[in-house]
C-alpha cells in the first residue's frame, strides 16, 4: 500500500508539469487552431534565463520570476512578429515555422550556453514520500488553472479573448482588437509553458531537455481535449499517474508504452478527448 501511495504522489507531481505544458498548447490551439511546436523552445528560453539570473544573483526566486517574465514576453513577440504575418498566408506554413523555430532556438541555446548539461536545482527538496517540490508543482499548476478559469469566466479581458478565439469576425465588428487578444493569448500560454519548464527542467538542463516532456505534454492535451483547458490538466495528471504506476510495477522501460496505451484507450472511447465538446466554429 505504501508503494502505491508513493507512486500516486510521484505521478501527480510529474503529471502537473505535463498538465502545465498541455495547458499552454490548448490555449493557443483554442485561439488559432495551431499546434505550437515552438512551445518547448519558449520554455527553454525561460529556463535558461532563470538559470543565468540564478547564477548571477544566487536567488532561485529571482530566477523563477525572470523565467515567467521571459516566457510572457517571448510568447507575445513570437505571435506578433513571427506567427501572425505567416498565418495570414497559410496556417500550415505557420505550423512548419513553429517547428523550425524550435530547432533554431535549441541551436542558439547550445551556442550560447553549450550543449552540455547544467545543474539547476529545484526550489525545494525533492527527497521523501511527498517532497516539498512535488507539493509546489501541484499547488502552482492548480493555482494557474483556477486563475485561468477566473480570467476567462469573470473578466472583460477573458470575454474578449474568448470572442476573438471563437467568433473573430463578430468580435472585430464589436470593437474587439482581435490581433491584440491573440497576442495576449500567446503571452499567457507561454507564461504557463515557462512554469512547466521550471517544474520539468531541473535538476539538469540542456538544449534538448524538453523534447520528451513536449511529447507527453501534447499527448495530455489530446487526451483531455484540445478545446478544453481543464481537459489538458486532467490529461496531464492521467499521463503522470499511468506512467508512474507502470514504471513502479512493471518497469521504467514500459512507461512510454503506458502513455501510448492511455491515448489509444481514451481516444477509442472519446475521440475528441475526455472533456472536449465538438462545436461548430465560425471563421
BAFI-3210 file (N, C-alpha, C; in Angstrom, 3 decimals, decimal comma, padded with zeros to 6 digits):
// residues 283
n [1|2|3|4|5|6|7|8|9|10|11|12|13|14|15|16|17|18|19|20|21|22|23|24|25|26|27|28|29|30|31|32|33|34|35|36|37|38|39|40|41|42|43|44|45|46|47|48|49|50|51|52|53|54|55|56|57|58|59|60|61|62|63|64|65|66|67|68|69|70|71|72|73|74|75|76|77|78|79|80|81|82|83|84|85|86|87|88|89|90|91|92|93|94|95|96|97|98|99|100|101|102|103|104|105|106|107|108|109|110|111|112|113|114|115|116|117|118|119|120|121|122|123|124|125|126|127|128|129|130|131|132|133|134|135|136|137|138|139|140|141|142|143|144|145|146|147|148|149|150|151|152|153|154|155|156|157|158|159|160|161|162|163|164|165|166|167|168|169|170|171|172|173|174|175|176|177|178|179|180|181|182|183|184|185|186|187|188|189|190|191|192|193|194|195|196|197|198|199|200|201|202|203|204|205|206|207|208|209|210|211|212|213|214|215|216|217|218|219|220|221|222|223|224|225|226|227|228|229|230|231|232|233|234|235|236|237|238|239|240|241|242|243|244|245|246|247|248|249|250|251|252|253|254|255|256|257|258|259|260|261|262|263|264|265|266|267|268|269|270|271|272|273|274|275|276|277|278|279|280|281|282|283]
n.u [000,837|001,967|003,822|002,138|000,926|003,155|003,823|001,527|001,599|004,030|003,385|001,336|002,768|004,638|002,845|001,715|003,534|003,386|000,717|000,718|002,240|000,620|-001,638|-000,725|-000,426|-003,070|-004,382|-003,362|-004,114|-006,881|-007,388|-006,266|-006,241|-003,833|-001,147|001,325|004,448|006,647|006,530|008,148|010,569|010,144|009,781|012,317|013,956|012,982|013,727|016,535|017,027|016,237|018,169|020,528|020,044|019,801|022,377|023,802|022,725|022,294|019,827|017,115|014,416|014,358|015,324|013,229|011,071|012,089|012,077|009,322|008,621|010,221|009,104|006,507|007,008|008,421|006,501|004,509|006,041|006,779|004,286|003,424|005,431|006,393|004,556|002,013|002,232|002,758|000,713|-001,448|-001,163|-000,862|-001,956|-000,794|001,843|002,516|002,501|004,649|006,652|006,714|007,821|010,319|011,261|011,624|013,848|015,767|015,980|016,859|019,379|020,583|020,574|022,331|024,656|025,075|024,982|026,132|026,158|026,299|025,105|023,663|023,677|020,759|019,006|015,988|013,377|012,660|013,254|013,460|013,265|011,856|008,589|006,363|007,560|008,545|008,951|007,233|004,751|004,804|004,730|002,158|000,463|001,100|000,378|-002,326|-003,190|-002,714|-004,544|-006,995|-006,844|-006,788|-009,318|-010,847|-010,022|-011,039|-013,753|-014,759|-013,740|-013,525|-011,417|-010,945|-013,392|-013,220|-011,024|-012,031|-014,069|-012,574|-011,273|-013,241|-015,247|-014,125|-014,721|-017,206|-016,437|-014,574|-016,225|-017,575|-015,821|-013,640|-010,192|-008,883|-006,376|-004,688|-005,781|-005,131|-002,378|-002,145|-003,170|-001,176|000,916|000,017|-000,153|002,537|003,628|002,546|003,726|006,386|006,308|005,804|008,254|009,998|009,181|009,610|012,202|014,628|016,599|018,718|019,590|019,478|019,911|018,083|016,305|013,547|012,363|011,234|009,415|007,707|006,470|004,933|003,397|001,866|000,522|-001,031|-002,660|-004,151|-005,474|-007,063|-008,550|-008,317|-009,690|-010,303|-009,204|-009,156|-009,413|-006,881|-005,400|-006,468|-005,707|-002,893|-002,381|-003,401|-001,682|000,722|000,125|-000,459|001,991|003,646|002,577|002,924|005,689|006,516|005,453|005,793|008,152|010,481|011,081|008,772|007,210|006,786|005,294|003,006|001,924|001,234|-000,684|-002,687|-003,494|-004,582|-006,682|-008,313|-008,970|-010,311|-012,684|-013,500|-013,223|-012,703|-011,426|-011,309|-012,773|-013,663|-015,910|-017,397|-017,894|-019,435|-017,451|-016,956|-015,367]
n.v [-001,208|001,217|001,541|001,929|004,363|006,055|005,916|007,067|009,716|010,604|010,345|012,246|014,603|014,598|014,550|017,068|018,856|018,005|018,639|021,438|022,161|021,043|022,618|025,115|024,582|024,050|026,494|028,112|026,574|026,657|029,316|029,724|027,403|026,176|024,051|024,475|023,927|025,229|025,665|024,209|025,487|028,128|027,658|026,707|028,961|030,487|028,932|028,843|031,530|031,849|030,216|031,661|034,106|033,153|032,152|034,538|036,099|034,435|033,848|031,767|032,422|034,928|034,119|032,402|034,205|035,726|033,835|033,364|035,911|036,175|034,137|035,153|037,532|036,491|034,799|036,654|038,187|036,299|035,580|038,048|038,974|036,814|034,605|035,751|037,259|035,120|033,252|034,544|034,041|031,221|028,638|026,157|026,703|028,288|026,418|024,820|026,706|027,072|024,646|024,841|027,028|025,933|024,233|026,130|027,741|025,846|025,324|027,865|028,199|026,157|027,213|029,515|028,767|026,294|022,755|020,878|019,384|021,365|021,906|022,562|023,409|022,401|024,443|023,529|020,780|017,532|015,092|012,331|010,968|012,560|015,027|018,455|019,789|018,439|019,082|021,818|021,806|020,706|022,541|024,977|024,518|023,933|026,408|028,054|026,974|027,598|030,419|030,892|029,993|031,890|034,174|033,762|033,481|035,554|038,088|041,093|041,081|038,336|037,618|039,025|037,730|035,137|035,697|036,636|034,310|032,381|033,631|035,522|037,439|038,551|039,536|041,451|043,254|044,151|045,765|044,627|044,184|041,966|040,954|041,861|040,456|037,836|037,979|038,416|035,978|034,185|035,116|034,529|031,738|031,087|031,981|030,106|027,871|028,436|028,108|025,354|024,523|025,252|023,475|020,962|020,945|021,051|018,489|018,910|020,728|021,118|021,833|020,096|019,289|019,389|017,839|015,205|015,791|017,513|015,771|014,182|016,227|017,167|014,859|014,667|016,901|016,105|013,872|015,029|016,822|019,043|021,382|022,120|023,608|022,629|019,980|019,476|019,615|017,434|015,411|015,600|014,879|012,305|011,017|011,268|009,724|007,198|006,491|006,460|004,361|002,147|002,211|001,741|-000,788|-002,497|-001,805|000,727|000,842|000,392|002,587|004,584|003,151|002,837|005,428|005,618|003,577|004,652|006,833|005,507|004,027|006,028|007,693|005,884|005,595|008,230|010,112|012,855|013,649|013,646|015,729|017,276|019,112|018,733|021,385|023,713|025,942|029,311|031,073]
n.w [000,000|000,765|-001,253|-003,447|-002,737|-002,793|-005,518|-006,588|-005,580|-006,684|-009,361|-009,654|-009,169|-011,286|-013,405|-013,138|-014,302|-016,974|-017,379|-017,183|-019,446|-021,437|-021,059|-021,918|-024,628|-025,392|-024,983|-027,041|-029,257|-029,048|-029,705|-032,246|-033,767|-034,089|-033,672|-031,476|-031,988|-031,171|-028,503|-026,577|-027,125|-026,283|-023,571|-023,050|-023,457|-021,337|-019,078|-019,274|-019,005|-016,349|-015,180|-015,729|-014,376|-011,773|-011,364|-011,419|-009,352|-007,208|-006,217|-006,300|-006,590|-007,802|-010,249|-010,948|-011,221|-013,330|-015,336|-015,796|-016,652|-018,945|-020,488|-020,882|-022,376|-024,581|-025,761|-026,594|-028,405|-030,366|-031,439|-032,478|-034,263|-035,710|-036,113|-036,791|-039,318|-041,067|-040,642|-041,747|-044,401|-044,718|-042,706|-042,395|-043,096|-040,919|-038,844|-039,620|-039,383|-036,594|-035,830|-037,060|-035,639|-033,110|-033,559|-034,287|-031,982|-030,110|-031,207|-030,951|-028,174|-027,490|-028,630|-027,090|-024,319|-024,328|-025,126|-023,170|-020,101|-017,490|-014,024|-012,205|-009,589|-007,827|-006,377|-003,900|-001,638|-003,093|-001,935|-000,286|000,689|-000,161|-001,465|-000,787|-003,247|-004,946|-003,847|-004,348|-007,161|-007,719|-006,389|-007,659|-010,361|-010,004|-008,981|-011,196|-013,016|-011,762|-011,717|-014,443|-015,183|-013,786|-015,140|-017,777|-017,240|-015,593|-016,185|-018,199|-020,059|-020,427|-021,599|-024,013|-025,115|-025,489|-027,306|-029,474|-030,133|-030,847|-032,353|-034,381|-036,437|-035,686|-033,216|-034,001|-035,328|-033,147|-031,926|-030,686|-030,386|-032,209|-033,032|-030,968|-028,817|-029,519|-029,318|-026,569|-025,699|-026,620|-025,053|-022,439|-022,651|-023,111|-020,745|-018,947|-020,084|-019,467|-016,712|-016,682|-017,724|-015,658|-013,750|-014,893|-015,899|-014,066|-012,290|-014,055|-016,936|-020,489|-024,027|-025,246|-023,337|-023,072|-025,007|-024,720|-022,708|-024,033|-025,831|-024,095|-023,062|-025,257|-025,758|-023,442|-023,854|-026,092|-025,066|-023,038|-024,519|-027,079|-027,140|-024,604|-021,766|-019,094|-019,529|-020,459|-018,107|-016,701|-018,484|-018,340|-015,647|-015,714|-017,519|-016,079|-013,746|-014,880|-016,136|-013,911|-012,342|-014,063|-014,431|-011,803|-011,152|-013,355|-014,596|-015,618|-018,325|-019,693|-019,446|-021,397|-023,243|-021,761|-021,782|-024,484|-024,600|-022,963|-024,526|-026,787|-025,629|-024,426|-026,635|-028,180|-026,870|-026,377|-028,892|-029,304|-027,054|-023,433|-022,098|-024,147|-026,228|-029,178|-031,373|-033,632|-035,484|-036,166|-038,689]
ca.u [000,000|002,880|004,397|001,087|000,780|004,325|003,687|000,446|002,080|005,040|002,696|000,638|003,765|005,138|001,737|001,462|004,364|002,774|-000,547|001,009|002,634|-000,584|-002,496|-000,201|-000,720|-004,508|-004,759|-003,044|-004,933|-008,234|-007,493|-005,764|-006,215|-002,424|-000,362|002,543|005,626|007,697|006,337|009,350|011,618|009,841|010,088|013,775|014,463|012,613|014,509|017,928|017,032|016,225|019,483|021,504|019,756|020,125|023,836|024,309|022,219|022,226|018,435|016,265|013,120|014,562|015,386|011,878|010,304|012,627|011,634|007,928|008,608|010,794|008,103|005,430|007,480|008,771|005,269|003,901|006,889|006,698|002,996|003,281|006,416|006,730|003,411|000,889|002,386|002,746|-000,602|-002,380|-000,981|-001,145|-001,849|000,177|003,168|002,752|002,852|006,011|007,547|006,894|008,762|011,632|011,678|012,119|015,202|016,653|016,211|017,712|020,728|021,098|020,836|023,559|025,777|025,289|025,222|026,781|025,264|026,412|024,094|023,959|022,907|019,823|018,258|014,604|013,184|012,529|013,802|012,649|013,502|010,780|007,381|005,707|008,559|008,063|008,941|006,012|003,651|004,888|004,282|000,703|-000,188|001,290|-000,442|-003,710|-003,455|-002,784|-005,811|-008,070|-006,719|-007,175|-010,777|-011,367|-009,757|-011,974|-015,166|-015,224|-013,096|-013,759|-010,329|-011,205|-014,514|-012,716|-010,152|-012,878|-014,753|-011,586|-010,900|-014,315|-016,030|-013,253|-015,347|-018,202|-015,698|-013,978|-017,317|-017,980|-014,780|-012,553|-008,943|-008,650|-004,936|-004,144|-006,232|-004,329|-001,056|-002,298|-003,321|000,144|001,714|-000,459|000,248|003,978|003,825|002,270|004,774|007,594|006,104|006,030|009,683|010,636|008,819|010,096|013,594|015,620|017,824|019,718|019,004|020,276|019,064|017,059|015,719|012,082|011,865|010,343|008,339|006,747|005,691|003,924|002,502|000,890|-000,315|-002,003|-003,618|-005,041|-006,325|-008,050|-009,353|-007,577|-010,551|-010,690|-008,034|-009,178|-009,126|-005,429|-004,943|-006,850|-004,858|-001,539|-002,351|-003,647|-000,435|001,683|-000,236|-000,316|003,413|004,206|002,150|003,569|007,115|006,725|005,053|006,237|009,490|010,500|011,195|007,427|006,452|006,356|004,221|001,803|001,349|000,597|-001,885|-003,703|-004,008|-005,408|-007,905|-009,162|-009,489|-011,259|-013,965|-013,810|-012,316|-012,375|-010,808|-012,172|-013,669|-013,920|-017,258|-017,355|-018,784|-019,190|-016,564|-017,076|-014,092]
ca.v [000,000|002,362|001,687|002,507|005,779|006,761|006,017|008,024|011,069|010,930|010,504|013,532|015,673|014,590|014,910|018,504|019,510|017,704|019,370|022,848|022,283|020,775|023,793|026,164|024,194|024,143|027,908|028,583|025,843|027,196|030,632|029,805|026,081|025,979|023,287|025,274|023,104|026,078|025,847|023,817|026,493|029,251|027,197|026,590|030,321|030,901|028,202|029,292|032,865|031,626|029,667|032,748|035,041|032,479|032,123|035,893|036,687|033,461|033,728|030,958|033,049|035,930|033,351|031,913|035,345|036,106|032,820|033,634|037,154|035,870|033,377|036,073|038,428|035,698|034,354|037,791|038,588|035,280|035,702|039,316|039,226|035,613|033,776|036,469|037,512|033,867|032,622|035,203|033,438|029,790|028,093|025,068|027,326|028,739|025,233|024,445|027,718|026,800|023,531|025,392|027,901|025,048|023,796|027,297|028,147|024,829|025,559|029,100|027,934|025,382|028,099|030,489|028,133|024,997|021,607|020,004|019,586|022,289|021,630|023,625|022,769|022,765|025,436|022,824|019,426|016,543|013,840|011,975|010,391|013,629|016,063|019,832|020,157|017,866|019,927|023,075|021,564|020,546|023,785|026,017|024,210|024,118|027,842|028,585|026,535|028,383|031,800|030,910|029,903|033,193|035,121|033,536|033,494|036,702|039,362|041,584|040,628|036,943|037,592|039,450|036,670|034,046|036,179|036,682|032,945|031,581|034,403|036,673|038,481|039,218|040,285|042,624|044,199|044,683|046,652|043,895|044,117|040,525|040,708|042,068|039,362|036,660|038,197|038,176|034,534|033,570|035,511|033,738|030,350|030,981|032,137|028,802|026,980|028,717|027,432|023,926|024,333|025,338|022,275|019,740|021,049|020,621|019,124|019,155|021,307|021,085|022,332|019,118|018,765|019,358|017,061|014,143|016,437|018,040|014,642|013,849|017,371|017,182|013,671|015,048|017,822|015,325|013,037|015,859|017,553|020,233|022,553|022,277|023,794|021,780|018,644|019,363|019,317|016,044|014,559|015,594|014,078|010,910|010,512|011,140|008,590|005,951|006,183|006,154|003,021|001,144|002,221|001,168|-002,191|-003,314|-001,419|002,041|000,727|000,299|003,794|005,234|002,328|003,127|006,673|005,279|002,791|005,574|007,583|004,628|003,678|007,207|008,164|004,884|005,849|009,652|010,528|014,272|013,912|013,368|016,843|018,094|019,140|019,161|022,513|024,399|027,092|030,300|031,686]
ca.w [000,000|000,810|-002,601|-004,296|-002,373|-003,310|-006,975|-006,865|-005,309|-007,695|-010,647|-009,645|-009,287|-012,665|-014,282|-013,048|-015,314|-018,269|-017,444|-017,455|-020,847|-022,232|-020,925|-022,788|-026,014|-025,617|-025,067|-028,391|-030,226|-028,940|-030,337|-033,625|-034,396|-034,420|-032,705|-031,321|-031,761|-030,598|-027,058|-025,821|-027,328|-025,401|-022,216|-022,970|-023,255|-019,979|-018,077|-019,326|-018,403|-014,897|-014,813|-015,765|-013,290|-010,516|-011,239|-011,178|-008,110|-006,127|-005,756|-007,172|-006,832|-008,851|-011,493|-011,249|-011,723|-014,643|-016,294|-016,150|-017,429|-020,255|-021,228|-021,255|-023,443|-025,761|-026,415|-027,283|-029,523|-031,422|-032,131|-033,204|-035,310|-036,479|-036,491|-037,389|-040,761|-041,832|-040,502|-042,674|-045,722|-044,654|-041,362|-042,457|-043,052|-039,549|-038,056|-040,002|-038,813|-035,158|-035,732|-037,378|-034,532|-032,058|-033,902|-034,265|-030,584|-029,496|-031,691|-030,358|-026,755|-027,448|-028,950|-026,021|-023,021|-024,501|-025,254|-022,010|-019,069|-016,396|-012,830|-011,844|-008,525|-007,559|-005,318|-002,630|-001,628|-003,799|-001,234|000,629|000,097|-000,915|-001,257|-000,960|-004,664|-005,521|-003,373|-005,084|-008,534|-007,743|-005,963|-008,668|-011,534|-009,593|-008,881|-012,560|-013,607|-011,146|-012,201|-015,849|-015,188|-013,367|-016,230|-018,877|-016,838|-014,817|-016,526|-019,568|-020,921|-020,768|-022,531|-025,318|-025,628|-025,982|-028,503|-030,556|-030,496|-031,422|-033,318|-034,638|-037,245|-034,848|-032,199|-034,665|-035,562|-031,847|-031,433|-030,030|-031,147|-032,271|-033,070|-029,625|-027,960|-029,862|-028,721|-025,132|-025,534|-026,752|-023,891|-021,294|-022,889|-022,925|-019,301|-018,347|-020,572|-018,684|-015,433|-016,938|-017,868|-014,345|-012,996|-015,541|-016,302|-013,080|-011,770|-015,094|-018,138|-021,709|-025,120|-025,642|-022,114|-023,112|-026,146|-024,235|-021,950|-025,009|-026,353|-023,089|-022,928|-026,351|-025,526|-022,413|-024,460|-026,964|-024,209|-022,353|-025,487|-027,490|-026,985|-023,202|-020,914|-017,919|-020,034|-020,518|-016,747|-016,437|-019,310|-017,796|-014,425|-016,088|-018,081|-014,987|-012,908|-015,638|-016,317|-012,594|-011,943|-014,923|-014,112|-010,474|-011,049|-014,495|-015,026|-016,277|-019,784|-020,262|-019,118|-022,640|-023,791|-020,973|-022,306|-025,758|-024,313|-022,447|-025,671|-027,609|-024,891|-024,253|-027,920|-028,682|-026,193|-026,557|-029,969|-029,211|-025,759|-022,281|-021,760|-025,326|-026,785|-030,576|-031,670|-034,891|-035,269|-037,192|-039,062]
c.u [000,869|003,477|003,387|000,910|001,946|004,233|002,613|000,928|003,117|004,396|001,961|001,615|004,317|004,055|001,417|002,277|003,807|001,482|-000,312|001,396|001,443|-001,521|-002,025|-000,478|-002,199|-004,954|-004,512|-003,903|-006,365|-008,387|-007,187|-005,858|-004,801|-001,762|001,016|003,739|006,784|007,559|007,535|010,486|011,397|010,124|011,593|014,410|014,189|013,501|015,971|018,064|017,066|017,582|020,530|021,305|020,105|021,634|024,403|023,919|022,251|020,830|017,621|014,986|013,216|014,643|014,022|011,026|010,784|012,208|010,205|007,816|009,133|009,806|006,982|005,830|007,768|007,523|004,595|004,706|006,796|005,384|002,947|004,202|006,771|005,481|002,354|001,081|002,293|001,374|-001,632|-002,324|-001,387|-000,950|-000,843|001,596|003,507|003,147|004,278|007,019|007,757|007,873|010,182|012,165|012,221|013,566|016,196|016,995|017,093|019,167|021,359|021,434|022,124|024,789|026,103|025,704|025,969|025,777|025,343|025,323|024,598|023,083|022,039|018,839|016,812|014,537|013,174|013,156|012,872|012,863|012,331|009,550|006,627|006,511|007,953|008,018|007,695|004,786|003,622|004,376|002,765|-000,019|-000,071|000,441|-001,920|-004,094|-003,582|-004,110|-006,981|-008,039|-007,126|-008,688|-011,389|-011,162|-010,789|-013,430|-015,627|-014,618|-013,446|-012,661|-010,553|-012,351|-014,064|-011,812|-010,970|-013,611|-013,807|-011,228|-011,994|-015,159|-015,263|-013,916|-016,378|-017,519|-015,104|-015,044|-017,797|-016,921|-013,640|-011,335|-008,470|-007,156|-004,295|-004,545|-005,460|-002,925|-001,093|-002,419|-001,992|001,023|001,323|-000,016|001,740|004,369|003,631|003,304|006,085|007,499|006,338|007,518|010,409|010,304|009,474|011,587|014,605|015,510|018,912|019,017|020,015|019,371|017,941|016,262|014,205|011,520|010,855|009,164|007,268|005,876|004,581|002,926|001,444|-000,016|-001,400|-003,073|-004,624|-005,992|-007,424|-009,006|-008,695|-008,398|-010,869|-009,457|-008,008|-009,042|-007,627|-004,850|-005,255|-005,952|-003,444|-001,424|-002,557|-002,381|000,602|001,395|-000,020|001,136|004,069|003,839|002,870|005,056|007,391|006,448|005,602|007,639|009,464|010,579|009,839|006,602|005,933|005,214|002,917|001,119|000,622|-000,696|-003,020|-004,325|-004,978|-006,736|-008,850|-009,777|-010,414|-012,650|-014,445|-012,876|-011,889|-011,686|-011,818|-013,198|-014,013|-015,374|-017,182|-018,373|-018,453|-018,391|-016,713|-015,713|-014,341]
c.v [001,254|002,624|002,340|003,995|006,599|006,965|007,043|009,459|011,502|011,158|011,822|014,684|015,755|015,028|016,386|019,265|019,258|018,499|020,836|023,051|022,042|021,975|024,916|025,852|024,389|025,595|028,446|027,876|026,350|028,466|030,599|028,513|025,744|025,173|023,933|024,388|023,922|026,235|025,366|024,826|027,696|028,883|027,109|027,956|030,780|030,236|028,632|030,734|032,748|031,124|030,774|033,718|034,423|032,426|033,498|036,427|035,737|033,233|032,916|031,707|034,223|035,247|032,859|033,032|035,761|035,107|033,087|034,908|036,917|035,087|034,258|036,932|037,652|035,233|035,467|038,175|037,592|035,391|036,942|039,414|038,008|034,922|034,560|036,750|036,248|033,213|033,261|034,576|031,971|029,297|026,946|025,616|027,774|027,574|024,806|025,429|027,477|025,643|024,008|026,270|027,083|024,648|024,951|027,689|027,130|025,005|026,791|028,914|027,133|026,230|029,032|029,808|026,803|023,867|020,655|020,333|020,562|021,916|022,824|023,042|023,239|023,859|024,775|021,434|018,480|015,146|013,571|011,478|011,428|014,890|017,449|020,272|019,621|018,674|021,236|022,909|021,489|021,846|024,850|025,763|024,361|025,582|028,473|028,207|027,351|029,828|031,908|030,830|031,249|034,237|034,985|033,777|034,832|038,048|039,786|041,133|039,186|036,807|037,991|038,386|035,518|034,454|036,193|035,286|032,239|032,319|035,671|037,791|039,266|040,062|041,554|043,689|044,844|045,575|045,969|043,880|042,673|040,206|040,838|040,936|038,076|036,773|037,932|036,676|033,805|033,897|034,684|032,283|030,158|031,160|030,798|027,777|027,184|028,069|025,932|023,628|024,352|024,115|021,027|019,766|020,526|019,110|019,373|019,696|021,248|021,550|021,378|018,578|018,607|018,535|016,001|014,739|016,966|016,927|014,261|014,997|017,392|015,956|013,974|015,966|017,080|014,475|013,870|016,558|018,872|021,511|022,863|022,416|022,870|020,310|018,406|019,015|017,872|015,093|014,472|014,743|012,599|010,272|010,296|009,927|007,262|005,534|005,814|004,749|001,943|001,056|001,529|-000,314|-003,078|-002,969|-000,117|001,971|000,648|001,560|004,490|004,469|002,570|004,390|006,418|004,510|003,680|006,365|006,729|004,333|004,865|007,641|007,149|005,119|007,275|010,223|011,993|014,640|013,792|014,478|017,718|017,986|019,616|020,274|023,083|025,653|028,051|030,956|032,956]
c.w [000,000|-000,560|-003,544|-004,010|-002,926|-004,814|-007,348|-006,686|-006,336|-009,058|-010,743|-009,833|-010,704|-013,638|-014,253|-014,086|-016,712|-018,455|-017,782|-018,914|-021,764|-022,208|-021,839|-024,261|-026,334|-025,771|-026,472|-029,429|-030,218|-029,770|-031,825|-034,412|-034,868|-033,309|-032,622|-030,968|-031,186|-029,094|-026,237|-025,968|-026,418|-023,948|-022,001|-022,726|-021,831|-018,932|-018,095|-018,832|-016,884|-014,414|-014,739|-014,606|-011,940|-010,296|-010,878|-009,808|-006,922|-005,593|-006,757|-007,540|-007,799|-010,216|-011,919|-011,839|-013,113|-015,713|-016,751|-016,995|-018,838|-021,106|-021,739|-022,456|-024,720|-026,507|-027,194|-028,521|-030,680|-032,178|-033,011|-034,406|-036,168|-037,007|-037,252|-038,875|-041,605|-041,795|-041,414|-044,048|-045,709|-043,228|-041,327|-042,401|-041,632|-038,650|-038,346|-039,411|-037,317|-034,956|-036,034|-036,267|-033,361|-032,327|-033,837|-032,831|-029,873|-029,925|-031,066|-028,878|-026,600|-027,735|-027,786|-024,713|-023,121|-024,527|-024,066|-020,987|-018,005|-015,208|-012,451|-010,840|-008,457|-006,491|-003,951|-002,750|-002,388|-003,206|-000,290|-000,098|-000,738|-000,673|-001,426|-002,418|-005,362|-005,106|-004,152|-006,513|-008,608|-007,401|-007,047|-009,898|-011,199|-009,510|-010,267|-013,220|-013,059|-011,653|-013,664|-015,998|-014,820|-014,460|-017,332|-018,481|-016,281|-015,208|-017,948|-020,532|-021,357|-021,763|-023,933|-025,942|-026,188|-027,256|-029,694|-031,035|-031,283|-032,453|-033,696|-035,434|-036,441|-033,775|-032,796|-034,916|-034,263|-031,219|-030,706|-030,946|-031,165|-032,261|-031,696|-028,700|-028,257|-029,282|-027,225|-024,855|-025,635|-025,549|-022,668|-021,438|-022,647|-021,460|-018,592|-018,804|-019,832|-017,308|-015,588|-017,060|-016,539|-013,473|-013,562|-015,838|-015,296|-012,803|-012,815|-016,329|-019,282|-022,840|-025,526|-024,456|-022,211|-024,270|-025,694|-023,480|-022,900|-025,584|-025,371|-022,899|-024,019|-026,271|-024,504|-022,982|-025,332|-026,130|-023,557|-023,296|-025,829|-027,360|-025,531|-022,313|-019,703|-018,296|-020,137|-019,151|-016,392|-017,220|-018,778|-016,552|-014,727|-016,671|-016,980|-014,114|-013,625|-015,791|-014,981|-012,152|-012,755|-014,616|-012,774|-010,395|-012,170|-014,979|-015,804|-017,794|-020,465|-020,036|-020,369|-023,285|-023,047|-021,477|-023,622|-025,535|-023,807|-023,590|-026,486|-026,917|-024,798|-025,584|-028,582|-028,101|-026,441|-027,625|-029,901|-027,897|-024,632|-022,047|-022,956|-025,752|-028,213|-030,842|-033,019|-034,626|-036,440|-037,439|-039,851]
res [x|x|x|x|x|x|x|x|x|x|x|x|x|x|x|x|x|x|x|x|x|x|x|x|x|x|x|x|x|x|x|x|x|x|x|x|x|x|x|x|x|x|x|x|x|x|x|x|x|x|x|x|x|x|x|x|x|x|x|x|x|x|x|x|x|x|x|x|x|x|x|x|x|x|x|x|x|x|x|x|x|x|x|x|x|x|x|x|x|x|x|x|x|x|x|x|x|x|x|x|x|x|x|x|x|x|x|x|x|x|x|x|x|x|x|x|x|x|x|x|x|x|x|x|x|x|x|x|x|x|x|x|x|x|x|x|x|x|x|x|x|x|x|x|x|x|x|x|x|x|x|x|x|x|x|x|x|x|x|x|x|x|x|x|x|x|x|x|x|x|x|x|x|x|x|x|x|x|x|x|x|x|x|x|x|x|x|x|x|x|x|x|x|x|x|x|x|x|x|x|x|x|x|x|x|x|x|x|x|x|x|x|x|x|x|x|x|x|x|x|x|x|x|x|x|x|x|x|x|x|x|x|x|x|x|x|x|x|x|x|x|x|x|x|x|x|x|x|x|x|x|x|x|x|x|x|x|x|x|x|x|x|x|x|x|x|x|x|x|x|x|x|x|x|x|x|x|x|x|x|x|x|x]
***
